[in-house]
Amino acid sequence: MVVSTSTPAISIVVPVYNEEATIGGLLEGLSSRTFAEIIVVDGGSTDRTAELAAPRSRLIRSELGRAAQMNAGAAAASGEMLLFLHADVRLEAGSLDQIRRAMEDGAIVGGNFDIRYEGGDWIASIFTRFTRWRRNWGIFYGDSGIFCRRSVFERLGGYRPWPILEDYDFARRLSKTGRLALLEDPIWVSDRRWRGSRLLQTLWIWFLIQGLYYLGVPPRLLARLYRPVR
């Protein structure tokens, strides 16, 4: 359990479900390099996720669903800044200091990090370049480490209870409230979604889901196209 004697500036919220293969590495990196409140929100894992998370975080329970879990974590948080992380990402040392420095500007409402995909091969390079290009157009998702002021999060009503694209929707609404800090610091993201021979399939599904969303297809239907990786 992370214990503090004063209110931390940043609360980190990590929604999890059956993430025993990834959660330990994330929490070890966070707790060994910086001080912050770390809240892991478990959606009913059936593996050792909760057991591994409890010693290094404040573990709370929530109904399953990333949006519901992140909203529950934000409601339990004490920090004036919120950082939402996926279990399969890794931050560089000093990343939280970069958030603090960026948020010293009162006009900044939130932001995210520059995604770098793990793997070290041409596939990882393609995904990294594609995501960076997309980010320049204001398109980014939860795996980029979205952060924001608590007051802004509450004003926006948090994440909408969607089964998919809740992070994209939140990012778009966040960008309309003020300036974003698109940090150059990397956030390392697992290659597990396209590991093996699923590169073209993954790209196609991304484009299909985004296109259908723009055409007005409800997220509850789009979620049927998105294959779980756990």
Secondary structure, DSSP 8 states (H G I E B T S, - for coil): ----SS--SEEEEEEESS-TTTHHHHHHHHHHH---EEEEEES--SSSHHHHHGGGSEEEE--SSHHHHHHHHHHH---SEEEE--TTEEE-TTHHHHHHHHTTSTTEEEEEEEEEETT-SHHHHHHHHHHHHHHHTT---GGG--EEEHHHHHHHTSS---SSSHHHHHHHHHHTTSEEEEEEEEEEE--TTTTTT-HHHHHHHHHHHHHHHHTT--HHHHGGGS----
